[in-house]
Amino acid sequence: MNDQEKPDKTRRNLVVATSVAGGIASLGAAVPFVASMLPSERAKAAGAPVEVDLSKIAPGQLEIVEWRGKPVWVIRRTKEMLESLKVAEARLSDPGSKSSEQPEYAENEFRSKQPELMVMEGVCTHLGCSPQLRTAEAKAEMGADWAGGFYCPCHGSKFDYAGRVYRGAPAPTNLTVPPYTILSETRLVIGEDEKTKGA
């Protein structure tokens, strides 16, 4: 009888040990698999608000930051850049930005909270290329009446310093203004405005 009990105990111990080892191995394989399905830190950060140090942006300078996987431009516009907006108006498709995307506080001729600060998604509304800054000095390339703005080299769309598209360009609407908050003279947050702040 003792001899029969020994194999049963050994077999039972072997089954338990194998089950435990199998469970640990399964758990070990599942942890990296489940972890791979969670969003990465970079992916989380891509949708989070982005702070910009305005003290580093000189007049006329373009700063590019990434928000939600898109380039966002921040420019401290000069007096000449602001004056060029009136000059360009007659040649624009949507000078009042009625068919374009921007927050309520950017529904003005400057398309911004403060005239000198431009915050804009640097993505052409035609096929998603990234336009390039072309100052008023680029008349040889852009034409004698060019007052400065942005040019999309992919298909030739032109935009003024408020991101408003010129007539005849393939881009259907003005560039998009993302939500943003000006925290102080030196700090701005992209991806958050008064309505979404703390929500």
QUIFENCOR-V577246 format. One record per run of one state. SS is the DSSP state (alpha for helix, beta for strand, coil for the rest). FROM is the first residue (numbers start at 1). LEN is the number of residues. If there is no record, write none. Layout:
SS;FROM;LEN  SS;FROM;LEN
This chain:
coil;1;1  alpha;2;36  coil;38;3  alpha;41;7  coil;48;2  beta;50;4  alpha;54;3  coil;57;5  beta;62;6  coil;68;2  beta;70;7  coil;77;2  alpha;79;13  beta;92;1  coil;93;11  alpha;104;3  coil;107;10  beta;117;5  coil;122;10  beta;132;3  coil;135;1  alpha;136;7  coil;143;6  beta;149;3  coil;152;6  beta;158;2  coil;160;5  beta;165;2  coil;167;13  beta;180;3  coil;183;4  beta;187;4  coil;191;9
